[in-house]
């Protein structure tokens, strides 16, 4: 499989307007109008997310969303958009997607192939890959890309809010933020066509359901560690978050959990609702920008 190397300078853009609201025990969270965005060496926009504490889960959803519990996450960088098909083209990787288009999200992708693409992108950017390509064990201390933990995903989706969606509780407003069952044309939309959430992330609701790193357990919230939870050690399924183009508003909620087989040994894997985005730990220079 071809690996394409890019050597570019990492550009950092800071947009700062207004006061950030207090959030968590150690950092102030970005407000609607303040965020720190970077462009990776291979040209992918990411947002630097200050670590902090939040209440994960809900008593209003399915049983596996309870109990609500306080979680602290470390700072991380997260893709502004879902991984798009032009990224696969840049990496000279085959495009598995059903709904073709360079700016549409990649779909019909197994969890394992998403993890492998994280490694490919890490090598492109001169970073240390996170995933062992035989066992799929994740080395969280590596500098490269990986799939977000479930806690990181929900932290970014909530964006400092404690409502059903980061913009509030009214599902009628979701159409402005998500490609989902009530407004989709039986396919994905181009990434970024809908409004971003309060922290600048696009399509966390709808479009494609996003693979998380974690193995799934319906009872994990009762036993989750308080700091940087990474899911149970074992599990048949992997967590998915955010809902897809064919999902109802309930499945797009910030706390809604789903789980699917990772498809590692499934030769006929073809689900055009499954996609992903990447995260990585931040370096010292990036950490200084969000203190």
SVG drawing of the C-alpha trace seen along z (x, -y; Angstrom):
<svg xmlns="http://www.w3.org/2000/svg" viewBox="-39 -40 48 53">
<polyline fill="none" stroke="black" stroke-width="0.4" points="0.0,0.0 1.5,-3.3 2.5,-5.8 2.8,-9.4 5.0,-11.8 4.3,-15.4 6.7,-17.9 4.9,-21.2 5.0,-23.7 2.3,-23.5 0.2,-26.6 -1.6,-27.8 -4.5,-30.2 -5.9,-31.7 -9.4,-33.3 -10.1,-35.2 -13.3,-37.3 -15.0,-37.8 -14.4,-36.1 -14.2,-32.3 -16.6,-30.8 -15.1,-29.0 -15.1,-25.2 -13.6,-22.3 -11.0,-22.5 -7.9,-23.6 -8.9,-25.4 -11.4,-27.8 -13.3,-26.2 -13.4,-27.9 -16.6,-30.1 -18.6,-30.2 -16.3,-32.8 -12.9,-31.7 -11.0,-28.7 -7.5,-27.7 -7.3,-26.0 -4.3,-24.4 -3.6,-23.0 -1.6,-19.7 1.3,-19.1 -0.9,-17.1 -3.5,-20.0 -6.2,-18.8 -7.8,-21.4 -7.9,-20.5 -9.1,-22.3 -7.0,-22.4 -9.3,-21.5 -8.3,-22.5 -8.7,-19.7 -11.3,-20.0 -14.0,-18.3 -17.6,-17.6 -20.6,-15.5 -20.7,-12.6 -23.9,-10.7 -27.6,-11.4 -30.6,-10.1 -32.9,-11.1 -31.6,-8.7 -31.1,-4.9 -29.9,-2.8 -26.3,-2.7 -26.1,-6.5 -26.4,-6.3 -25.2,-7.0 -24.1,-10.6 -20.6,-10.9 -17.8,-13.5 -14.9,-12.9 -11.8,-14.9 -10.0,-14.8 -6.6,-16.0 -6.1,-18.5 -6.2,-17.1 -6.4,-18.1 -9.5,-16.9 -10.4,-17.1 -12.7,-20.0 -14.5,-17.8 -15.1,-14.1 -12.3,-12.4 -13.2,-13.2 -12.6,-11.3 -10.0,-13.8 -7.9,-12.8 -7.9,-9.2 -7.0,-10.4 -4.1,-12.5 -2.8,-9.4 -3.3,-7.3 -5.6,-5.0 -8.6,-3.2 -11.9,-5.0 -14.4,-2.6 -17.3,-5.1 -20.7,-4.5 -21.6,-8.2 -18.7,-9.5 -17.4,-13.1 -14.1,-14.6 -15.6,-16.6 -18.0,-14.0 -17.0,-11.9 -15.4,-8.5 -17.9,-5.8 -18.3,-2.0 -15.2,-1.8 -14.4,0.8 -13.1,-0.3 -9.8,1.4 -9.4,-0.4 -10.1,-3.7 -7.4,-2.9 -5.0,-1.9 -5.7,-5.2 -4.8,-7.0 -1.4,-5.4 -1.1,-6.3 -1.8,-9.9 0.7,-9.8 3.4,-8.7 2.5,-11.3 3.0,-14.0 6.2,-12.6 4.5,-11.4 4.7,-8.2 1.8,-5.9 -0.5,-5.0 -1.9,-1.6 -0.2,1.7 -1.3,3.0 -1.6,6.6 -3.2,6.4 -4.7,2.9 -3.5,2.0 -3.3,-1.8 -0.2,-3.6 -1.8,-6.7 1.6,-8.3 2.6,-8.3 2.5,-11.6 0.4,-10.4 -3.3,-10.2 -5.9,-7.8 -9.7,-7.5 -11.2,-9.7 -12.1,-8.1 -15.8,-8.2 -15.2,-10.7 -13.2,-13.0 -16.0,-12.8 -18.7,-13.7 -16.6,-16.5 -16.2,-18.0 -19.8,-17.5 -21.2,-19.1 -18.8,-22.0 -19.3,-23.2 -23.1,-22.8 -25.3,-20.5 -28.2,-20.4 -29.3,-17.6 -27.4,-19.3 -24.7,-21.9 -27.1,-24.5 -30.0,-23.6 -32.8,-21.1 -35.0,-21.8 -34.6,-19.1 -36.3,-21.3 -33.1,-23.3 -31.0,-20.2 -31.6,-20.7 -29.3,-23.6 -26.5,-21.6 -26.9,-18.1 -27.6,-16.0 -30.0,-13.5 -33.2,-11.6 -35.4,-14.8 -33.4,-16.6 -31.0,-14.2 -31.5,-13.2 -30.9,-9.5 -27.1,-10.1 -24.3,-12.0 -23.8,-15.7 -20.5,-17.4 -18.6,-18.0 -19.0,-21.4 -22.3,-22.4 -24.1,-22.6 -23.4,-25.0 -20.5,-24.1 -21.1,-23.5 -20.0,-26.1 -16.4,-25.0 -16.2,-25.0 -16.6,-21.3 -18.8,-20.4 -21.0,-17.3 -20.6,-15.8 -24.3,-15.4 -25.4,-13.3 -23.8,-12.7 -21.9,-9.6 -21.8,-7.9 -18.2,-8.2 -16.1,-5.4 -14.6,-5.9 -11.5,-4.1 -13.4,-2.4 -14.7,1.1 -18.3,1.0 -19.9,2.0 -23.5,1.1 -22.4,0.8 -19.1,-1.0 -20.3,-4.3 -20.7,-2.7 -17.0,-1.6 -15.3,-4.3 -12.2,-6.0 -12.6,-9.7 -9.6,-10.8 -9.1,-10.1 -11.3,-6.9 -10.5,-4.8 -13.2,-2.2 -13.2,1.4 -10.2,3.6 -12.3,6.0 -15.5,5.9 -17.0,7.5 -18.2,4.1 -16.7,0.6 -18.5,-2.6 -20.0,-4.8 -21.3,-8.4 -23.3,-11.1 -25.8,-9.4 -25.8,-9.4 -27.7,-10.7 -30.5,-8.2 -30.7,-8.7 -33.5,-10.4 -32.8,-13.3 -32.7,-11.1 -29.6,-9.2 -27.8,-12.5 -27.9,-13.6 -24.5,-14.5 -24.9,-11.6 -26.4,-9.0 -24.3,-5.8 -24.3,-3.2 -22.0,-0.2 -21.2,2.0 -18.9,4.8 -15.5,3.4 -15.7,5.6 -12.1,6.7 -12.8,10.1 -15.9,9.1 -15.1,9.4 -18.5,8.0 -18.5,5.0 -20.6,2.3 -22.3,-0.3 -22.6,-3.7 -23.4,-5.3 -20.1,-4.6 -17.2,-7.1 -14.7,-8.7 -12.5,-11.7 -9.0,-11.7 -7.5,-13.1 -4.0,-13.3 -2.3,-14.5 -1.0,-18.1 2.6,-19.1 4.2,-21.6 3.9,-24.5 0.2,-23.8 -0.4,-23.5 1.1,-27.0 -1.4,-28.5 -4.5,-27.3 -3.4,-27.9"/>
</svg>
